[in-house]
Amino acid sequence: MILAGDIGGTKTLLALFERRPLRPVPITTRSFSTIQFHSLGDMVAAFLAAEGVIPHRIEAAGFGVAGPVIDGRSQLTNVGWAVVAAEVRERFALQEVELLNDLEAMAWSVPVLTPTELETLQIGARASFGNAAVIAAGTGLGMAMLVRAGATFLPVASEGGHADFAPRTPRQVQLLNALTEWYGRAQWEDIVSGPGLVNLHRFTHQTPCAAVPSTLEASEKPSAISAAALERRCASCMETLDLFTSIYGSAAGNLALTAAATGGVYVGGGIAPKILPALRAGRFMASFGAKAPMQQLLAHIPVHVILSPEAGLLGVAVRVSHT
C-alpha cells in the first residue's frame, strides 16, 4: 500500500493507493485544511487513524509540495511549518518517503492519464520521442518538464512561474508597468494565477465593479471575476479574462519552446477546467503559437487541459510506485 499526499497552502489531499504496474489504484482519499495542523506528521497521523491503518502496512510514501524541494525539505509559503521527508519517515518507521515539487508530481501522472481526463485544445502531431511539459495555474503558477529518456519520461521540476513576465502587446506593456509599480517587478505568477486574476481585475477597472464586490474574501474573487466574464455581465471583467487567457497561452508557448515539448503541453491546475469556454475561444492558442519564427513547430504540438483535480496526487503515487 502506498501513501500519497498533495500538500497546498490551503488544502491537502492524502490518499492510499494499491500498487499496480502502470497506474496505482486509489483506495481512499481525504481532504484536510492544511493550516489546522502543526506539521505534516500530525496530519498523516490523523489520516491513518481515521482510516484505521497501521503505519507498517505502508510500503512507501510520497508528497507533492507547492515550492522548491531541497535535500528532502520544503518550506510551505503560506503555512508556518516545513515539510521534511526524514521527520515523516522516522515518526512512522517508513522505509521510503519521497518529497516532490507539486508540478513534478503532476508531470508523473501525464503518461497514465486517460482520454476522459483530458480536454484537447490543439490536436497537433505528437512526436513519439519528444519531450513534454506541464503548466498549471492555481494559487500560484507551476511548471515542469518531462524530458524524454529512451521510451520513458523523466519529470523535472521548475520554478518558471517566477520568471519575468514578457508582454506582447501595448496593453500588456501597460500591465507590465502597473505590476512593476505595485510589486517592483512583474513575474508570470502575478498574472497567471488566482491572485493574478485579481491583479488583472484591479488593472482593468477604473471604477468599482458591481459584479465583484469589494466585500468578497480574497479567495472568492477569482471565481467571481471568471463568472462575471463568462456570463458577460461586466465588460472590464471580460477584458480581465481575455488578458488572463492570452497571457496564459503565451506562458505555455514559452514553456513549450524552452522544453522543446514536441510530445505535448499539458495545462493543469484548478483554474483551467473552470474556464474551458474561454480557453476554447481561441486567445489561448493564438498566443501559444504566435512566436515567429517557430509558428510551425508550435502548431504541431498537442495541447491538452488536465481535467482531473487529483492528477498531482496520482502523480505522487506513480512516482513512489516506481521507487
C-alpha positions, 0 to 999 in steps of 0.5 A, spaced: 500 500 500 502 506 498 501 513 501 500 519 497 499 526 499 498 533 495 500 538 500 497 546 498 497 552 502 490 551 503 488 544 502 491 537 502 489 531 499 492 524 502 490 518 499 492 510 499 493 507 493 494 499 491 500 498 487 499 496 480 504 496 474 502 502 470 497 506 474 496 505 482 489 504 484 486 509 489 483 506 495 481 512 499 482 519 499 481 525 504 481 532 504 484 536 510 485 544 511 492 544 511 493 550 516 489 546 522 495 542 523 502 543 526 506 539 521 505 534 516 506 528 521 500 530 525 496 530 519 498 523 516 497 521 523 490 523 523 489 520 516 491 513 518 487 513 524 481 515 521 482 510 516 484 505 521 491 503 518 497 501 521 503 505 519 507 498 517 502 496 512 505 502 508 510 500 503 512 507 501 510 514 501 510 520 497 508 528 497 507 533 492 509 540 495 507 547 492 515 550 492 522 548 491 524 541 494 531 541 497 535 535 500 528 532 502 525 539 505 520 544 503 518 550 506 510 551 505 509 559 503 503 560 506 503 555 512 508 556 518 511 549 518 516 545 513 515 539 510 521 534 511 521 527 508 526 524 514 521 527 520 515 523 516 519 517 515 522 516 522 515 518 526 512 512 522 518 507 521 517 508 513 522 505 509 521 510 503 518 517 503 519 521 497 518 529 497 516 532 490 515 539 487 507 539 486 508 540 478 513 534 478 508 530 481 503 532 476 508 531 470 508 523 473 501 522 472 501 525 464 503 518 461 497 514 465 492 519 464 486 517 460 482 520 454 476 522 459 481 526 463 483 530 458 480 536 454 484 537 447 485 544 445 490 543 439 490 536 436 497 537 433 502 531 431 505 528 437 512 526 436 513 519 439 520 521 442 519 528 444 519 531 450 513 534 454 511 539 459 506 541 464 503 548 466 498 549 471 495 555 474 492 555 481 494 559 487 500 560 484 503 558 477 507 551 476 511 548 471 515 542 469 518 538 464 518 531 462 524 530 458 524 524 454 529 518 456 529 512 451 521 510 451 520 513 458 519 520 461 523 523 466 519 529 470 523 535 472 521 540 476 521 548 475 520 554 478 518 558 471 512 561 474 517 566 477 520 568 471 519 575 468 513 576 465 514 578 457 508 582 454 506 582 447 502 587 446 501 595 448 496 593 453 500 588 456 506 593 456 501 597 460 500 591 465 507 590 465 508 597 468 502 597 473 505 590 476 512 593 476 509 599 480 505 595 485 510 589 486 517 592 483 517 587 478 512 583 474 513 575 474 508 570 470 505 568 477 502 575 478 498 574 472 497 567 471 494 565 477 488 566 482 491 572 485 493 574 478 486 574 476 485 579 481 491 583 479 488 583 472 481 585 475 484 591 479 488 593 472 482 593 468 477 597 472 477 604 473 471 604 477 468 599 482 465 593 479 458 591 481 459 584 479 465 583 484 464 586 490 469 589 494 466 585 500 468 578 497 474 574 501 480 574 497 479 567 495 472 568 492 474 573 487 477 569 482 471 565 481 467 571 481 471 575 476 471 568 471 463 568 472 462 575 471 466 574 464 463 568 462 456 570 463 458 577 460 455 581 465 461 586 466 465 588 460 472 590 464 471 583 467 471 580 460 477 584 458 480 581 465 479 574 462 481 575 455 488 578 458 488 572 463 487 567 457 492 570 452 497 571 457 496 564 459 497 561 452 503 565 451 506 562 458 505 555 455 508 557 448 514 559 452 514 553 456 513 549 450 519 552 446 524 552 452 522 544 453 522 543 446 515 539 448 514 536 441 510 530 445 505 535 448 503 541 453 499 539 458 495 545 462 493 543 469 491 546 475 484 548 478 483 554 474 483 551 467 477 546 467 473 552 470 474 556 464 474 551 458 469 556 454 474 561 454 480 557 453 476 554 447 475 561 444 481 561 441 486 567 445 489 561 448 492 558 442 493 564 438 498 566 443 501 559 444 503 559 437 504 566 435 512 566 436 515 567 429 519 564 427 517 557 430 509 558 428 510 551 425 513 547 430 508 550 435 502 548 431 504 541 431 504 540 438 498 537 442 495 541 447 491 538 452 487 541 459 488 536 465 481 535 467 482 531 473 483 535 480 487 529 483 492 528 477 498 531 482 496 526 487 496 520 482 502 523 480 505 522 487 503 515 487 506 513 480 512 516 482 513 512 489 510 506 485 516 506 481 521 507 487 
